[in-house]
Amino acid sequence: MASDPLHISNTITIAGWELTEQFVLAGGPGGQNVNKVSTAVQLFYDLRNSPALNERVKANALKLAGRRVSKDGVLMIEASRFRSQERNREDARERLKELILKAAEPPPPPRRKTKPTKGSVERRLKAKSGRSDVKRMRARPDGE
């Protein structure tokens, strides 16, 4: 199944040869099966050198992946949530797909600067002078 291409969106498809899977022993529930069968999946994907992604998506994905990316730019996703190897494999591929979809989202529109309204400025200044009056009334009276 690692040789199957991973369809991310209409424009992004990762070829099967770019994905490498390794199966390791998983901890957690599973009884004797845990000690005998390698059910956890480590999915490796070379983000930095992938021809399937453009530079913007690569940069965003590297930022989103954080510590899961090695110094060489290889992303490792470890999936051991399920007891079966097949479901863990699907889970790892799904998590890779979600990461790349999030990285491929368009950037948010730039923020437009706004000025406070005249009424809000007046209310703020009125509240400030009101607080000033309250504090002045709390002070000790001048000793004459």
FENWO-V727644 format. One record per pair of residues at least 6 apart in sequence whose C-alpha atoms are under 7 Angstrom apart, sorted by sequence separation. I is the first residue (numbers start at 1). J is the second residue. If there is no record, write none. Layout:
I_J / I_J
This chain:
7_13 / 69_75 / 82_88 / 6_13 / 7_14 / 27_34 / 62_69 / 68_75 / 69_76 / 81_88 / 5_13 / 6_14 / 26_34 / 68_76 / 80_88 / 5_14 / 6_15 / 25_34 / 68_77 / 79_88 / 5_15 / 6_16 / 48_58 / 5_16 / 47_58 / 4_16 / 25_37 / 26_38 / 79_91 / 3_16 / 25_38 / 26_39 / 79_92 / 2_16 / 3_17 / 24_38 / 25_39 / 26_40 / 78_92 / 23_38 / 24_39 / 25_40 / 77_92 / 23_39 / 24_40 / 2_19 / 23_40 / 24_41 / 2_20 / 23_41 / 2_21 / 22_41 / 23_42 / 21_41 / 22_42 / 21_42 / 22_43 / 21_43 / 20_43 / 21_44 / 19_43 / 20_44 / 19_44 / 20_45 / 48_73 / 19_45 / 47_73 / 18_45 / 46_73 / 47_74 / 46_74 / 47_75 / 45_74 / 46_75 / 44_74 / 45_75 / 44_75 / 45_76 / 44_76 / 43_76 / 44_77 / 42_76 / 43_77 / 42_77 / 43_78 / 42_78 / 41_78 / 42_79 / 14_52 / 41_79 / 61_99 / 13_52 / 40_79 / 41_80 / 61_100 / 12_52 / 40_80 / 12_53 / 39_80 / 61_103 / 60_103 / 39_83 / 39_84 / 40_85 / 39_85 / 57_103 / 41_88 / 57_104 / 40_88 / 41_89 / 43_92 / 30_83 / 26_80 / 8_97 / 8_101
